[in-house]
Amino acid sequence: MENKEENLVKKTCRELGITQKELAEKIGVHDVTVRNWTSKGKVPKIAKNFMELLLEKKEFLNYISQTQKYLQISEQIKDVRIPDTL
């Protein structure tokens, strides 16, 4: 079990915009278990790894979304014609 300064359960719920009950459902444990992890600050390594993967997935999906926006802007810029004024 790991004890972290910043509570990983609270951080995960906050960053994903979910409740502890919803996190428990994602992990496959009872919500009381997640509440205990929160209050005691101790999370089993496998649950810690799972929460870290959830956070990395969110970061990755945000990266993909930003990349798609940049590609759209790039396509729009490519289509812009600058008139010859000379």
Biopython code that builds the backbone (N, CA, C, O; Angstrom):
import numpy as np
from Bio.PDB.StructureBuilder import StructureBuilder

atoms = [
    (1, "MET", "N", (0.841, -1.181, 0.000)),
    (1, "MET", "CA", (0.000, 0.000, 0.000)),
    (1, "MET", "C", (0.882, 1.239, 0.000)),
    (1, "MET", "O", (1.967, 1.260, 0.581)),
    (2, "GLU", "N", (0.382, 2.269, -0.670)),
    (2, "GLU", "CA", (1.160, 3.490, -0.805)),
    (2, "GLU", "C", (0.487, 4.621, -0.044)),
    (2, "GLU", "O", (-0.739, 4.714, 0.002)),
    (3, "ASN", "N", (1.298, 5.468, 0.543)),
    (3, "ASN", "CA", (0.794, 6.643, 1.236)),
    (3, "ASN", "C", (1.362, 7.865, 0.533)),
    (3, "ASN", "O", (2.577, 8.063, 0.536)),
    (4, "LYS", "N", (0.527, 8.677, -0.060)),
    (4, "LYS", "CA", (0.960, 9.833, -0.838)),
    (4, "LYS", "C", (0.599, 11.116, -0.111)),
    (4, "LYS", "O", (-0.389, 11.183, 0.620)),
    (5, "GLU", "N", (1.443, 12.157, -0.335)),
    (5, "GLU", "CA", (1.140, 13.458, 0.261)),
    (5, "GLU", "C", (-0.186, 13.985, -0.280)),
    (5, "GLU", "O", (-1.072, 14.357, 0.489)),
    (6, "GLU", "N", (-0.318, 14.016, -1.603)),
    (6, "GLU", "CA", (-1.578, 14.446, -2.195)),
    (6, "GLU", "C", (-2.450, 13.212, -2.363)),
    (6, "GLU", "O", (-1.998, 12.199, -2.897)),
    (7, "ASN", "N", (-3.677, 13.289, -1.919)),
    (7, "ASN", "CA", (-4.558, 12.133, -1.981)),
    (7, "ASN", "C", (-4.909, 11.827, -3.433)),
    (7, "ASN", "O", (-5.580, 12.616, -4.099)),
    (8, "LEU", "N", (-4.453, 10.687, -3.912)),
    (8, "LEU", "CA", (-4.652, 10.290, -5.301)),
    (8, "LEU", "C", (-6.128, 10.110, -5.641)),
    (8, "LEU", "O", (-6.550, 10.411, -6.757)),
    (9, "VAL", "N", (-6.902, 9.627, -4.698)),
    (9, "VAL", "CA", (-8.336, 9.436, -4.943)),
    (9, "VAL", "C", (-8.996, 10.784, -5.219)),
    (9, "VAL", "O", (-9.731, 10.931, -6.196)),
    (10, "LYS", "N", (-8.736, 11.761, -4.363)),
    (10, "LYS", "CA", (-9.334, 13.089, -4.552)),
    (10, "LYS", "C", (-8.864, 13.722, -5.850)),
    (10, "LYS", "O", (-9.657, 14.313, -6.583)),
    (11, "LYS", "N", (-7.570, 13.597, -6.134)),
    (11, "LYS", "CA", (-7.012, 14.162, -7.367)),
    (11, "LYS", "C", (-7.667, 13.523, -8.591)),
    (11, "LYS", "O", (-8.052, 14.223, -9.528)),
    (12, "THR", "N", (-7.793, 12.213, -8.582)),
    (12, "THR", "CA", (-8.385, 11.504, -9.718)),
    (12, "THR", "C", (-9.834, 11.926, -9.924)),
    (12, "THR", "O", (-10.250, 12.207, -11.048)),
    (13, "CYS", "N", (-10.599, 11.969, -8.843)),
    (13, "CYS", "CA", (-12.002, 12.381, -8.946)),
    (13, "CYS", "C", (-12.115, 13.814, -9.455)),
    (13, "CYS", "O", (-12.941, 14.108, -10.319)),
    (14, "ARG", "N", (-11.294, 14.691, -8.925)),
    (14, "ARG", "CA", (-11.333, 16.099, -9.326)),
    (14, "ARG", "C", (-10.989, 16.245, -10.812)),
    (14, "ARG", "O", (-11.719, 16.899, -11.557)),
    (15, "GLU", "N", (-9.889, 15.640, -11.236)),
    (15, "GLU", "CA", (-9.439, 15.812, -12.617)),
    (15, "GLU", "C", (-10.355, 15.138, -13.631)),
    (15, "GLU", "O", (-10.468, 15.598, -14.767)),
    (16, "LEU", "N", (-11.008, 14.053, -13.229)),
    (16, "LEU", "CA", (-11.925, 13.371, -14.142)),
    (16, "LEU", "C", (-13.349, 13.893, -14.022)),
    (16, "LEU", "O", (-14.203, 13.570, -14.847)),
    (17, "GLY", "N", (-13.608, 14.702, -12.989)),
    (17, "GLY", "CA", (-14.948, 15.241, -12.788)),
    (17, "GLY", "C", (-15.955, 14.166, -12.411)),
    (17, "GLY", "O", (-17.098, 14.179, -12.868)),
    (18, "ILE", "N", (-15.511, 13.230, -11.565)),
    (18, "ILE", "CA", (-16.390, 12.138, -11.143)),
    (18, "ILE", "C", (-16.430, 12.074, -9.617)),
    (18, "ILE", "O", (-15.594, 12.662, -8.932)),
    (19, "THR", "N", (-17.410, 11.352, -9.110)),
    (19, "THR", "CA", (-17.528, 11.158, -7.665)),
    (19, "THR", "C", (-16.695, 9.947, -7.247)),
    (19, "THR", "O", (-16.233, 9.172, -8.084)),
    (20, "GLN", "N", (-16.514, 9.803, -5.938)),
    (20, "GLN", "CA", (-15.811, 8.628, -5.431)),
    (20, "GLN", "C", (-16.593, 7.355, -5.755)),
    (20, "GLN", "O", (-16.003, 6.305, -6.007)),
    (21, "LYS", "N", (-17.907, 7.454, -5.746)),
    (21, "LYS", "CA", (-18.732, 6.292, -6.086)),
    (21, "LYS", "C", (-18.504, 5.888, -7.543)),
    (21, "LYS", "O", (-18.393, 4.702, -7.854)),
    (22, "GLU", "N", (-18.434, 6.881, -8.432)),
    (22, "GLU", "CA", (-18.185, 6.581, -9.849)),
    (22, "GLU", "C", (-16.784, 6.003, -10.050)),
    (22, "GLU", "O", (-16.582, 5.116, -10.879)),
    (23, "LEU", "N", (-15.826, 6.515, -9.286)),
    (23, "LEU", "CA", (-14.470, 5.969, -9.356)),
    (23, "LEU", "C", (-14.469, 4.514, -8.898)),
    (23, "LEU", "O", (-13.829, 3.661, -9.513)),
    (24, "ALA", "N", (-15.185, 4.239, -7.822)),
    (24, "ALA", "CA", (-15.275, 2.869, -7.318)),
    (24, "ALA", "C", (-15.845, 1.936, -8.387)),
    (24, "ALA", "O", (-15.369, 0.812, -8.552)),
    (25, "GLU", "N", (-16.859, 2.401, -9.108)),
    (25, "GLU", "CA", (-17.449, 1.589, -10.178)),
    (25, "GLU", "C", (-16.433, 1.326, -11.284)),
    (25, "GLU", "O", (-16.360, 0.215, -11.810)),
    (26, "LYS", "N", (-15.645, 2.346, -11.642)),
    (26, "LYS", "CA", (-14.626, 2.177, -12.682)),
    (26, "LYS", "C", (-13.562, 1.168, -12.256)),
    (26, "LYS", "O", (-13.099, 0.360, -13.060)),
    (27, "ILE", "N", (-13.183, 1.228, -10.983)),
    (27, "ILE", "CA", (-12.141, 0.334, -10.474)),
    (27, "ILE", "C", (-12.694, -1.062, -10.219)),
    (27, "ILE", "O", (-11.969, -2.052, -10.318)),
    (28, "GLY", "N", (-13.980, -1.136, -9.890)),
    (28, "GLY", "CA", (-14.596, -2.432, -9.606)),
    (28, "GLY", "C", (-14.558, -2.800, -8.136)),
    (28, "GLY", "O", (-14.469, -3.974, -7.776)),
    (29, "VAL", "N", (-14.626, -1.765, -7.281)),
    (29, "VAL", "CA", (-14.657, -2.003, -5.838)),
    (29, "VAL", "C", (-15.865, -1.280, -5.252)),
    (29, "VAL", "O", (-16.513, -0.480, -5.928)),
    (30, "HIS", "N", (-16.156, -1.570, -3.994)),
    (30, "HIS", "CA", (-17.271, -0.925, -3.305)),
    (30, "HIS", "C", (-16.884, 0.517, -2.990)),
    (30, "HIS", "O", (-15.713, 0.811, -2.747)),
    (31, "ASP", "N", (-17.869, 1.415, -2.996)),
    (31, "ASP", "CA", (-17.570, 2.827, -2.730)),
    (31, "ASP", "C", (-17.026, 3.052, -1.323)),
    (31, "ASP", "O", (-16.291, 4.013, -1.096)),
    (32, "VAL", "N", (-17.372, 2.191, -0.381)),
    (32, "VAL", "CA", (-16.820, 2.305, 0.978)),
    (32, "VAL", "C", (-15.304, 2.095, 0.942)),
    (32, "VAL", "O", (-14.564, 2.742, 1.682)),
    (33, "THR", "N", (-14.859, 1.202, 0.091)),
    (33, "THR", "CA", (-13.423, 0.949, -0.049)),
    (33, "THR", "C", (-12.704, 2.212, -0.495)),
    (33, "THR", "O", (-11.657, 2.560, 0.050)),
    (34, "VAL", "N", (-13.261, 2.893, -1.479)),
    (34, "VAL", "CA", (-12.650, 4.129, -1.981)),
    (34, "VAL", "C", (-12.678, 5.205, -0.904)),
    (34, "VAL", "O", (-11.716, 5.959, -0.755)),
    (35, "ARG", "N", (-13.769, 5.282, -0.154)),
    (35, "ARG", "CA", (-13.833, 6.268, 0.943)),
    (35, "ARG", "C", (-12.752, 5.980, 1.979)),
    (35, "ARG", "O", (-12.146, 6.908, 2.514)),
    (36, "ASN", "N", (-12.507, 4.708, 2.266)),
    (36, "ASN", "CA", (-11.440, 4.346, 3.210)),
    (36, "ASN", "C", (-10.071, 4.764, 2.679)),
    (36, "ASN", "O", (-9.244, 5.278, 3.431)),
    (37, "TRP", "N", (-9.832, 4.547, 1.393)),
    (37, "TRP", "CA", (-8.562, 4.974, 0.800)),
    (37, "TRP", "C", (-8.393, 6.480, 0.955)),
    (37, "TRP", "O", (-7.300, 6.971, 1.237)),
    (38, "THR", "N", (-9.498, 7.206, 0.765)),
    (38, "THR", "CA", (-9.447, 8.666, 0.860)),
    (38, "THR", "C", (-9.133, 9.109, 2.279)),
    (38, "THR", "O", (-8.272, 9.963, 2.492)),
    (39, "SER", "N", (-9.821, 8.536, 3.238)),
    (39, "SER", "CA", (-9.639, 8.982, 4.624)),
    (39, "SER", "C", (-8.302, 8.545, 5.205)),
    (39, "SER", "O", (-7.696, 9.275, 5.989)),
    (40, "LYS", "N", (-7.844, 7.367, 4.828)),
    (40, "LYS", "CA", (-6.586, 6.865, 5.380)),
    (40, "LYS", "C", (-5.373, 7.278, 4.554)),
    (40, "LYS", "O", (-4.240, 7.216, 5.031)),
    (41, "GLY", "N", (-5.615, 7.698, 3.316)),
    (41, "GLY", "CA", (-4.508, 8.096, 2.451)),
    (41, "GLY", "C", (-3.674, 6.935, 1.961)),
    (41, "GLY", "O", (-2.576, 7.136, 1.442)),
    (42, "LYS", "N", (-4.176, 5.724, 2.119)),
    (42, "LYS", "CA", (-3.448, 4.532, 1.676)),
    (42, "LYS", "C", (-4.242, 3.852, 0.567)),
    (42, "LYS", "O", (-5.417, 3.519, 0.723)),
    (43, "VAL", "N", (-3.562, 3.659, -0.551)),
    (43, "VAL", "CA", (-4.205, 3.055, -1.716)),
    (43, "VAL", "C", (-3.383, 1.845, -2.147)),
    (43, "VAL", "O", (-2.163, 1.952, -2.272)),
    (44, "PRO", "N", (-4.023, 0.693, -2.377)),
    (44, "PRO", "CA", (-3.273, -0.461, -2.876)),
    (44, "PRO", "C", (-2.592, -0.125, -4.205)),
    (44, "PRO", "O", (-3.107, 0.659, -5.002)),
    (45, "LYS", "N", (-1.442, -0.726, -4.422)),
    (45, "LYS", "CA", (-0.654, -0.399, -5.607)),
    (45, "LYS", "C", (-1.442, -0.607, -6.899)),
    (45, "LYS", "O", (-1.349, 0.219, -7.807)),
    (46, "ILE", "N", (-2.204, -1.672, -7.001)),
    (46, "ILE", "CA", (-2.948, -1.927, -8.239)),
    (46, "ILE", "C", (-3.998, -0.841, -8.485)),
    (46, "ILE", "O", (-4.213, -0.439, -9.628)),
    (47, "ALA", "N", (-4.652, -0.365, -7.421)),
    (47, "ALA", "CA", (-5.635, 0.712, -7.558)),
    (47, "ALA", "C", (-4.934, 2.018, -7.913)),
    (47, "ALA", "O", (-5.432, 2.798, -8.724)),
    (48, "LYS", "N", (-3.773, 2.251, -7.299)),
    (48, "LYS", "CA", (-2.973, 3.438, -7.613)),
    (48, "LYS", "C", (-2.601, 3.431, -9.093)),
    (48, "LYS", "O", (-2.746, 4.444, -9.777)),
    (49, "ASN", "N", (-2.124, 2.298, -9.581)),
    (49, "ASN", "CA", (-1.754, 2.189, -10.993)),
    (49, "ASN", "C", (-2.954, 2.428, -11.902)),
    (49, "ASN", "O", (-2.833, 3.073, -12.943)),
    (50, "PHE", "N", (-4.113, 1.907, -11.503)),
    (50, "PHE", "CA", (-5.327, 2.078, -12.298)),
    (50, "PHE", "C", (-5.719, 3.553, -12.367)),
    (50, "PHE", "O", (-6.062, 4.059, -13.435)),
    (51, "MET", "N", (-5.668, 4.242, -11.222)),
    (51, "MET", "CA", (-6.019, 5.665, -11.208)),
    (51, "MET", "C", (-5.032, 6.482, -12.033)),
    (51, "MET", "O", (-5.428, 7.412, -12.735)),
    (52, "GLU", "N", (-3.754, 6.140, -11.950)),
    (52, "GLU", "CA", (-2.754, 6.840, -12.753)),
    (52, "GLU", "C", (-3.005, 6.621, -14.243)),
    (52, "GLU", "O", (-2.814, 7.533, -15.047)),
    (53, "LEU", "N", (-3.431, 5.421, -14.609)),
    (53, "LEU", "CA", (-3.777, 5.158, -16.010)),
    (53, "LEU", "C", (-5.000, 5.959, -16.446)),
    (53, "LEU", "O", (-5.048, 6.456, -17.571)),
    (54, "LEU", "N", (-5.983, 6.085, -15.567)),
    (54, "LEU", "CA", (-7.153, 6.905, -15.890)),
    (54, "LEU", "C", (-6.745, 8.352, -16.147)),
    (54, "LEU", "O", (-7.243, 8.985, -17.077)),
    (55, "LEU", "N", (-5.837, 8.875, -15.319)),
    (55, "LEU", "CA", (-5.373, 10.248, -15.494)),
    (55, "LEU", "C", (-4.551, 10.394, -16.775)),
    (55, "LEU", "O", (-4.686, 11.390, -17.486)),
    (56, "GLU", "N", (-3.709, 9.418, -17.070)),
    (56, "GLU", "CA", (-2.921, 9.457, -18.305)),
    (56, "GLU", "C", (-3.823, 9.370, -19.533)),
    (56, "GLU", "O", (-3.564, 10.018, -20.547)),
    (57, "LYS", "N", (-4.883, 8.567, -19.439)),
    (57, "LYS", "CA", (-5.831, 8.455, -20.548)),
    (57, "LYS", "C", (-6.483, 9.807, -20.813)),
    (57, "LYS", "O", (-6.627, 10.216, -21.965)),
    (58, "LYS", "N", (-6.874, 10.498, -19.751)),
    (58, "LYS", "CA", (-7.493, 11.814, -19.917)),
    (58, "LYS", "C", (-6.514, 12.775, -20.580)),
    (58, "LYS", "O", (-6.882, 13.512, -21.495)),
    (59, "GLU", "N", (-5.270, 12.763, -20.118)),
    (59, "GLU", "CA", (-4.241, 13.628, -20.689)),
    (59, "GLU", "C", (-4.019, 13.295, -22.170)),
    (59, "GLU", "O", (-3.891, 14.196, -22.998)),
    (60, "PHE", "N", (-3.975, 12.019, -22.493)),
    (60, "PHE", "CA", (-3.779, 11.580, -23.868)),
    (60, "PHE", "C", (-4.942, 12.022, -24.756)),
    (60, "PHE", "O", (-4.722, 12.498, -25.870)),
    (61, "LEU", "N", (-6.177, 11.868, -24.272)),
    (61, "LEU", "CA", (-7.341, 12.282, -25.054)),
    (61, "LEU", "C", (-7.351, 13.793, -25.268)),
    (61, "LEU", "O", (-7.750, 14.263, -26.333)),
    (62, "ASN", "N", (-6.918, 14.556, -24.266)),
    (62, "ASN", "CA", (-6.801, 16.005, -24.426)),
    (62, "ASN", "C", (-5.758, 16.344, -25.481)),
    (62, "ASN", "O", (-5.958, 17.250, -26.291)),
    (63, "TYR", "N", (-4.640, 15.615, -25.471)),
    (63, "TYR", "CA", (-3.583, 15.828, -26.453)),
    (63, "TYR", "C", (-4.101, 15.552, -27.866)),
    (63, "TYR", "O", (-3.826, 16.316, -28.791)),
    (64, "ILE", "N", (-4.844, 14.471, -28.026)),
    (64, "ILE", "CA", (-5.407, 14.142, -29.339)),
    (64, "ILE", "C", (-6.361, 15.241, -29.792)),
    (64, "ILE", "O", (-6.333, 15.648, -30.953)),
    (65, "SER", "N", (-7.195, 15.718, -28.890)),
    (65, "SER", "CA", (-8.145, 16.776, -29.217)),
    (65, "SER", "C", (-7.419, 18.042, -29.667)),
    (65, "SER", "O", (-7.803, 18.661, -30.660)),
    (66, "GLN", "N", (-6.371, 18.426, -28.939)),
    (66, "GLN", "CA", (-5.597, 19.619, -29.312)),
    (66, "GLN", "C", (-4.922, 19.423, -30.668)),
    (66, "GLN", "O", (-4.900, 20.340, -31.490)),
    (67, "THR", "N", (-4.380, 18.246, -30.899)),
    (67, "THR", "CA", (-3.718, 17.960, -32.172)),
    (67, "THR", "C", (-4.707, 18.066, -33.324)),
    (67, "THR", "O", (-4.370, 18.602, -34.379)),
    (68, "GLN", "N", (-5.910, 17.567, -33.138)),
    (68, "GLN", "CA", (-6.934, 17.664, -34.179)),
    (68, "GLN", "C", (-7.283, 19.122, -34.459)),
    (68, "GLN", "O", (-7.482, 19.499, -35.614)),
    (69, "LYS", "N", (-7.358, 19.944, -33.416)),
    (69, "LYS", "CA", (-7.638, 21.370, -33.607)),
    (69, "LYS", "C", (-6.519, 22.034, -34.393)),
    (69, "LYS", "O", (-6.783, 22.828, -35.296)),
    (70, "TYR", "N", (-5.265, 21.716, -34.057)),
    (70, "TYR", "CA", (-4.127, 22.291, -34.773)),
    (70, "TYR", "C", (-4.127, 21.867, -36.238)),
    (70, "TYR", "O", (-3.803, 22.667, -37.115)),
    (71, "LEU", "N", (-4.484, 20.629, -36.505)),
    (71, "LEU", "CA", (-4.547, 20.157, -37.888)),
    (71, "LEU", "C", (-5.630, 20.891, -38.669)),
    (71, "LEU", "O", (-5.433, 21.228, -39.837)),
    (72, "GLN", "N", (-6.766, 21.139, -38.035)),
    (72, "GLN", "CA", (-7.835, 21.889, -38.692)),
    (72, "GLN", "C", (-7.386, 23.310, -39.003)),
    (72, "GLN", "O", (-7.641, 23.822, -40.093)),
    (73, "ILE", "N", (-6.723, 23.944, -38.054)),
    (73, "ILE", "CA", (-6.220, 25.306, -38.267)),
    (73, "ILE", "C", (-5.186, 25.306, -39.381)),
    (73, "ILE", "O", (-5.181, 26.202, -40.226)),
    (74, "SER", "N", (-4.320, 24.316, -39.389)),
    (74, "SER", "CA", (-3.298, 24.197, -40.425)),
    (74, "SER", "C", (-3.934, 24.081, -41.806)),
    (74, "SER", "O", (-3.469, 24.704, -42.761)),
    (75, "GLU", "N", (-4.988, 23.293, -41.911)),
    (75, "GLU", "CA", (-5.690, 23.152, -43.191)),
    (75, "GLU", "C", (-6.327, 24.474, -43.612)),
    (75, "GLU", "O", (-6.312, 24.820, -44.794)),
    (76, "GLN", "N", (-6.884, 25.210, -42.660)),
    (76, "GLN", "CA", (-7.495, 26.499, -42.974)),
    (76, "GLN", "C", (-6.440, 27.493, -43.448)),
    (76, "GLN", "O", (-6.671, 28.246, -44.395)),
    (77, "ILE", "N", (-5.292, 27.495, -42.794)),
    (77, "ILE", "CA", (-4.214, 28.411, -43.173)),
    (77, "ILE", "C", (-3.701, 28.062, -44.564)),
    (77, "ILE", "O", (-3.384, 28.951, -45.354)),
    (78, "LYS", "N", (-3.620, 26.790, -44.860)),
    (78, "LYS", "CA", (-3.132, 26.342, -46.160)),
    (78, "LYS", "C", (-4.026, 26.858, -47.285)),
    (78, "LYS", "O", (-3.546, 27.122, -48.388)),
    (79, "ASP", "N", (-5.300, 27.001, -47.016)),
    (79, "ASP", "CA", (-6.257, 27.446, -48.028)),
    (79, "ASP", "C", (-6.311, 28.962, -48.183)),
    (79, "ASP", "O", (-6.944, 29.458, -49.115)),
    (80, "VAL", "N", (-5.666, 29.703, -47.300)),
    (80, "VAL", "CA", (-5.697, 31.165, -47.360)),
    (80, "VAL", "C", (-4.748, 31.638, -48.454)),
    (80, "VAL", "O", (-3.594, 31.215, -48.512)),
    (81, "ARG", "N", (-5.239, 32.512, -49.312)),
    (81, "ARG", "CA", (-4.428, 33.083, -50.389)),
    (81, "ARG", "C", (-4.101, 34.530, -50.042)),
    (81, "ARG", "O", (-4.980, 35.317, -49.689)),
    (82, "ILE", "N", (-2.845, 34.855, -50.147)),
    (82, "ILE", "CA", (-2.416, 36.238, -49.916)),
    (82, "ILE", "C", (-2.282, 36.891, -51.287)),
    (82, "ILE", "O", (-1.499, 36.433, -52.119)),
    (83, "PRO", "N", (-3.042, 37.959, -51.527)),
    (83, "PRO", "CA", (-2.999, 38.590, -52.857)),
    (83, "PRO", "C", (-1.651, 39.277, -53.099)),
    (83, "PRO", "O", (-1.034, 39.825, -52.186)),
    (84, "ASP", "N", (-1.220, 39.227, -54.352)),
    (84, "ASP", "CA", (-0.005, 39.949, -54.741)),
    (84, "ASP", "C", (-0.353, 41.421, -54.869)),
    (84, "ASP", "O", (-1.224, 41.793, -55.655)),
    (85, "THR", "N", (0.312, 42.235, -54.117)),
    (85, "THR", "CA", (0.044, 43.677, -54.179)),
    (85, "THR", "C", (1.181, 44.421, -54.845)),
    (85, "THR", "O", (1.127, 45.645, -54.965)),
    (86, "LEU", "N", (2.204, 43.716, -55.278)),
    (86, "LEU", "CA", (3.342, 44.370, -55.928)),
    (86, "LEU", "C", (3.199, 44.392, -57.413)),
    (86, "LEU", "O", (4.073, 44.908, -58.110)),
]
sb = StructureBuilder()
sb.init_structure("model")
sb.init_model(0)
sb.init_chain("A")
sb.init_seg("    ")
for serial, (resi, resn, name, xyz) in enumerate(atoms, 1):
    if name == "N":
        sb.init_residue(resn, " ", resi, " ")
    sb.init_atom(name, np.array(xyz, "f"), 0.0, 1.0, " ", f" {name:<3s}", serial, name[0])
structure = sb.get_structure()
